[in-house]
Structures are given as structure tokens and as C-alpha cells.
Amino acid sequence: MGTSRIAALALIVIGILMLGYPMLSYTTKEKVVDLGPLQVTKEKEHAVPVAPIAGGIALAVGIGLLVADRRRA
């Protein structure tokens, strides 16, 4: 399997994942109070928007690379 075929498949998978999950989120712990042995923490959730346009572009480029690789072979 050639390098361009691997890159095409990776772009297709990334594009599908980006279209399926428009928002990625992760949780961090934040220290609110620190009084000696007493510590109070708060979980804070952050959301990172992933543009569906970028997922569509990655998917289209991956399919284009796959088609170009098959025509060349």
C-alpha cells in the first residue's frame, strides 16, 4: 500500500470523524479553595468547535487522492 493511499484513507477517516463530532469537549480540574488539608476542586468542561466545513474538505481531499491513486495505477 503506497503512501498516498495511506494518506487518503487517513484523511477520509478524519473527515468522517469531524463530520460526526462537531464539538469536542474535555474536562479539567480547577482548584477553588486550598486551606491546608482541605482542598476544594471544581470540574470545568471546555468545548472546542470543529468546523464541519473542515471535515468535508478533508473527506473530499481524501477521496480525490484515492481516485487519483487508482487512475495512476
PEKAGI-V729076 format. One line per field, one symbol per residue. ss: DSSP state (H for helix, E for strand, - for the rest). burial: + if it has 24 or more other C-alpha atoms within 12 Angstrom, else -. A space follows every 50 residues. Layout:
ss=???
burial=???
This chain:
ss=--HHHHHHHHHHHHHHHHHH--EEEEEEEEEEEEE--EEEEEEEEEEEE- -HHHHHHHHHHHHHHHHHHHHH-
burial=-------++-++-+++-++------------------------------- ----++-++++++-++-------
